Amino acid sequence: QAHLVESGGTLVQPGGSLRLSCVGSGFMFNMYAIDWYHQAPGKEREKVASISGPGKTTYYPDSVKGRFTISRDNAINTVWLQMNNLKPEDTGVYFCKALNSRESYWGQGTQVTVSP
């Protein structure tokens, strides 16, 4: 069955950087777009990055544009989220989601805490 595992979350100081990883298995990874979502405490999940299956198209909302970069390597079924200049409001759980026109899968999330 399809499986997504996120990793890389930790405590980091404001202005710091982190790279999150999302590894997929059990499905045709290169045929799925991958989204990263951020869920702040007590709030809804919000998309912070997206990348197409081949990796040629990306999307970022204005809140993270210029700070976050999404990339993927389909040879190892992995998508990364490079996060720079982190702010306290970036604190929360980060989830990756694999999707195509028919179905989607979520990972379990990884916790990022941005604090002095």
C-alpha positions in Angstrom: 0.0 0.0 0.0 1.0 3.6 -0.5 3.2 5.1 2.3 4.7 8.5 2.8 7.2 9.3 5.6 8.4 12.8 6.5 11.5 13.5 8.5 13.8 16.4 9.3 11.7 18.4 11.7 13.4 19.7 14.8 13.8 22.9 17.0 15.6 25.7 15.1 16.2 29.4 15.9 14.6 32.2 14.0 16.5 32.9 10.9 17.8 29.3 10.7 17.3 26.7 8.0 15.9 23.2 7.8 15.5 20.6 5.1 12.5 18.3 5.4 12.3 15.0 3.5 9.3 13.0 2.2 9.9 9.5 1.0 7.2 7.5 -0.8 6.7 3.8 -1.4 4.0 1.5 -2.7 2.9 3.7 -5.6 4.3 5.1 -8.9 6.0 8.1 -7.2 7.0 9.9 -10.4 3.3 9.9 -11.5 2.2 11.9 -8.5 2.5 15.6 -7.7 3.7 16.2 -4.1 2.5 19.0 -1.9 3.9 20.2 1.4 1.4 21.5 4.0 2.0 23.4 7.2 -0.4 23.1 10.2 0.2 25.6 12.9 -1.1 24.9 16.3 -4.9 25.3 16.4 -5.1 26.1 12.7 -6.0 24.5 9.4 -3.4 22.9 7.1 -2.1 25.3 4.5 -0.2 24.4 1.4 3.4 25.8 1.4 4.8 24.2 -1.7 3.9 21.9 -4.6 5.9 20.1 -7.3 4.7 18.2 -10.3 5.5 14.6 -11.0 8.4 15.2 -13.4 9.6 18.1 -11.1 9.4 20.8 -13.8 6.6 22.9 -12.2 6.6 24.3 -8.7 4.2 26.5 -6.7 4.7 28.6 -3.5 2.2 30.9 -1.8 3.5 34.4 -1.1 4.0 33.7 2.6 7.0 31.4 1.8 8.1 32.5 -1.7 11.8 33.2 -1.7 12.3 31.3 1.6 11.2 27.8 0.8 12.3 25.6 -2.1 10.7 22.2 -3.1 12.7 19.7 -5.1 12.5 16.0 -5.9 14.5 13.0 -7.0 12.2 10.4 -8.5 15.1 7.9 -8.7 15.0 7.6 -4.9 11.3 8.5 -4.4 12.1 11.6 -2.3 10.9 15.1 -2.2 12.6 17.8 -0.1 11.5 21.1 1.4 14.4 23.5 2.0 13.3 26.1 4.4 15.4 29.2 5.0 15.1 32.3 7.1 12.6 30.5 9.4 10.2 32.5 11.4 8.3 31.7 14.6 5.1 31.5 12.6 6.6 28.6 10.6 6.2 26.5 13.7 3.9 23.5 13.3 3.6 20.1 11.8 4.7 19.7 8.1 2.9 17.1 6.1 3.6 15.8 2.6 0.8 14.7 0.3 1.1 12.7 -2.9 -1.7 13.2 -5.4 -3.0 12.6 -8.9 -6.3 13.0 -10.6 -7.8 10.0 -8.8 -6.3 9.7 -5.3 -4.1 11.2 -2.7 -2.0 10.0 0.2 -0.8 11.8 3.3 2.3 11.2 5.5 2.2 11.4 9.3 3.9 14.7 9.6 7.1 16.1 11.1 7.3 18.8 13.8 9.1 22.0 13.2 9.6 24.4 16.1 11.1 27.9 15.4 12.0 29.5 18.7 15.0 31.3 20.3 
